[in-house]
């Protein structure tokens, strides 16, 4: 079993809908949580990060962390066709030297005009 | 600063050949990472440099793989005697010492071993 699980999708939504993405993880040591967006043939681009449990909002994006359930979510409001991409969750135990990230497998999202 | 640069973007090689990739990080970043990503999967950690010192290597990095970062600037990743299973996207990323907030990835080098 992988440390971080993510539904591969694809997740298809109409333009303007809310996109809901999530990851589950097994390592209770993870403290820092990130969401990356990856367009085809490009490297991942950091969207949001959160520390421990709670919510964080940035424009159309909201990230949630529930450490008790080992579950994180990303919501995209008013989705646009330009949001069509693969979304990767990533996490790391502590803000220490190296802080290598453990990624989920990614969810492919398609926003239809 | 144009971000993290990787060269080449694509590489096709025959099985058994050696290949070398280059990464130029963001100039003020002292940490540099290599990750490997196969189709439909998330990136997997390979190795990490703090300045010129290679501080951690994944068990994914077999003895056919070697990475260097001379003078703490650019880095190279070499794969010797390539195998078809080495076909993947090789991603480089860099960060500052406060890199817990995520780092900046390059666009990757896509390797195809035929």
Interface residues (C-beta under 8 A of the other chain):
Chain A: X4 X6 X8 X32 X34 X36 X41 X42 X43 X44 X45 X46 X49 X88 X90 X92 X94 X95 X96 X97 X98 X99 X100 X101 X102 X103 X104 X105 X106
Chain B: X4 X31 X33 X40 X41 X42 X43 X44 X45 X48 X50 X55 X56 X91 X93 X98 X99 X100 X101 X102 X103 X104 X105 X106 X107 X108 X110
